[in-house]
């Protein structure tokens, strides 16, 4: 296996990015067995042979495709790494094993009260997805992988969001989540844990801040509405001026418009009484006034 890759538990390699390969269990003095250890192992094998085939009920164990078994012999980690999937063999009285689930696990990070960079208090909760890529390290290096990852995720959430402003938290969630995932992955790598994804679920603001932001948004909408209404008035007045210029060039157009208006009024069911008045009469009246 190259020094720049590490197995992810499913036969695939992942880049280490300069990290230590924790999959290789170092040989310690505890793994150098003494005479008593060899004697106990010999007696255990003898017990298995003497009670065969009944001993198979205890010595043969099975783990599923998504599980691995970490075996300890007389309290010492057995060389060869985790066993599985399928059947594996243990010795009676001196061997015990721990099953490790390699599937992706998700958990919710409890809402955290966070003070942002611009001194705004917000409550943020998130969800974290992780999996164990090295069962041996996950058992030997940390007491409870899930509990430790939960506590670290809560602390990382507070630390990362404390360096962001409220605007960045609300508008740049993807980059914030990616940064948190990278920090968590680096911290949990010595535990044999791979953090796959971190997502912020909800950002709750104080009630007073919500009211202030709502008032600001309402004022901005009203300002835009007034600008749009003013532009509409300007466009309509320009259109009316062009229509008046066209009607001035053709006197019959004004008469036709007058008849169209009468038709529109008569089509409505109302009590309006309209007295048609010829336009020529109005022109004659204006002519007599000038004289």
ChimeraX attribute file (.defattr): number of C-alpha atoms within 10 A of each C-alpha:
attribute: neighborCount
match mode: 1-to-1
recipient: residues
	/A:1	7
	/A:2	8
	/A:3	11
	/A:4	14
	/A:5	17
	/A:6	22
	/A:7	17
	/A:8	20
	/A:9	20
	/A:10	10
	/A:11	8
	/A:12	10
	/A:13	14
	/A:14	12
	/A:15	13
	/A:16	14
	/A:17	8
	/A:18	9
	/A:19	14
	/A:20	14
	/A:21	17
	/A:22	16
	/A:23	18
	/A:24	14
	/A:25	14
	/A:26	9
	/A:27	10
	/A:28	7
	/A:29	7
	/A:30	10
	/A:31	13
	/A:32	9
	/A:33	10
	/A:34	9
	/A:35	8
	/A:36	9
	/A:37	14
	/A:38	11
	/A:39	11
	/A:40	14
	/A:41	19
	/A:42	12
	/A:43	15
	/A:44	18
	/A:45	14
	/A:46	12
	/A:47	15
	/A:48	18
	/A:49	13
	/A:50	11
	/A:51	10
	/A:52	11
	/A:53	9
	/A:54	11
	/A:55	15
	/A:56	16
	/A:57	9
	/A:58	13
	/A:59	15
	/A:60	12
	/A:61	15
	/A:62	15
	/A:63	17
	/A:64	13
	/A:65	13
	/A:66	14
	/A:67	19
	/A:68	25
	/A:69	23
	/A:70	23
	/A:71	23
	/A:72	16
	/A:73	19
	/A:74	14
	/A:75	11
	/A:76	14
	/A:77	21
	/A:78	17
	/A:79	15
	/A:80	10
	/A:81	18
	/A:82	23
	/A:83	20
	/A:84	18
	/A:85	14
	/A:86	12
	/A:87	11
	/A:88	13
	/A:89	14
	/A:90	19
	/A:91	19
	/A:92	18
	/A:93	15
	/A:94	14
	/A:95	19
	/A:96	17
	/A:97	17
	/A:98	13
	/A:99	17
	/A:100	20
	/A:101	17
	/A:102	20
	/A:103	14
	/A:104	14
	/A:105	14
	/A:106	17
	/A:107	14
	/A:108	16
	/A:109	22
	/A:110	15
	/A:111	17
	/A:112	17
	/A:113	13
	/A:114	18
	/A:115	19
	/A:116	21
	/A:117	14
	/A:118	12
	/A:119	11
	/A:120	14
	/A:121	18
	/A:122	19
	/A:123	16
	/A:124	21
	/A:125	18
	/A:126	20
	/A:127	16
	/A:128	22
	/A:129	16
	/A:130	23
	/A:131	20
	/A:132	25
	/A:133	27
	/A:134	26
	/A:135	26
	/A:136	26
	/A:137	22
	/A:138	22
	/A:139	17
	/A:140	12
	/A:141	12
	/A:142	14
	/A:143	11
	/A:144	11
	/A:145	17
	/A:146	18
	/A:147	11
	/A:148	13
	/A:149	21
	/A:150	18
	/A:151	12
	/A:152	15
	/A:153	26
	/A:154	17
	/A:155	14
	/A:156	18
	/A:157	25
	/A:158	18
	/A:159	15
	/A:160	16
	/A:161	21
	/A:162	19
	/A:163	14
	/A:164	17
	/A:165	15
	/A:166	21
	/A:167	11
	/A:168	15
	/A:169	21
	/A:170	13
	/A:171	10
	/A:172	12
	/A:173	15
	/A:174	14
	/A:175	12
	/A:176	20
	/A:177	21
	/A:178	15
	/A:179	15
	/A:180	24
	/A:181	24
	/A:182	14
	/A:183	16
	/A:184	25
	/A:185	19
	/A:186	13
	/A:187	17
	/A:188	20
	/A:189	21
	/A:190	18
	/A:191	24
	/A:192	25
	/A:193	25
	/A:194	22
	/A:195	25
	/A:196	17
	/A:197	17
	/A:198	24
	/A:199	19
	/A:200	19
	/A:201	13
	/A:202	12
	/A:203	15
	/A:204	13
	/A:205	15
	/A:206	11
	/A:207	9
	/A:208	9
	/A:209	13
	/A:210	12
	/A:211	12
	/A:212	11
	/A:213	12
	/A:214	12
	/A:215	12
	/A:216	12
	/A:217	12
	/A:218	12
	/A:219	12
	/A:220	11
	/A:221	12
	/A:222	12
	/A:223	12
	/A:224	12
	/A:225	12
	/A:226	11
	/A:227	12
	/A:228	12
	/A:229	12
	/A:230	12
	/A:231	12
	/A:232	12
	/A:233	12
	/A:234	11
	/A:235	12
	/A:236	12
	/A:237	12
	/A:238	12
	/A:239	12
	/A:240	11
	/A:241	12
	/A:242	12
	/A:243	11
	/A:244	13
	/A:245	11
	/A:246	13
	/A:247	16
	/A:248	12
	/A:249	10
	/A:250	10
	/A:251	10
	/A:252	11
	/A:253	14
	/A:254	16
	/A:255	15
	/A:256	12
	/A:257	12
	/A:258	15
	/A:259	13
	/A:260	12
	/A:261	11
	/A:262	14
	/A:263	11
	/A:264	9
	/A:265	14
	/A:266	14
	/A:267	8
	/A:268	9
	/A:269	7
	/A:270	8
	/A:271	7
	/A:272	9
	/A:273	8
	/A:274	9
	/A:275	7
	/A:276	9
	/A:277	9
	/A:278	10
	/A:279	12
	/A:280	10
	/A:281	10
	/A:282	10
	/A:283	11
	/A:284	11
	/A:285	11
	/A:286	11
	/A:287	10
	/A:288	8
	/A:289	8
	/A:290	7
	/A:291	5
